[in-house]
């Protein structure tokens, strides 16, 4: 019971983190200028890393916590 709740919370946190970094990256990209050159690529790289972690975690959760 407790593990199911923790898995759901962790999944939501991972997905929110990916969404927030995606929005920040797109915002930085559209802002342009020096800020875009400095941070846009780094934010998108961070998004890809977070997506990888989220996919691995969600697949692991689905495999280990199936009913």
Buried (B, 14 or more C-beta within 10 A) or exposed (E): EEEEEEBEEBBEEBBEBBEEBBEBBBBBBEEEEEEBEEBBEEBBEBBEEBBEEBEEBBEEBEEEEEE
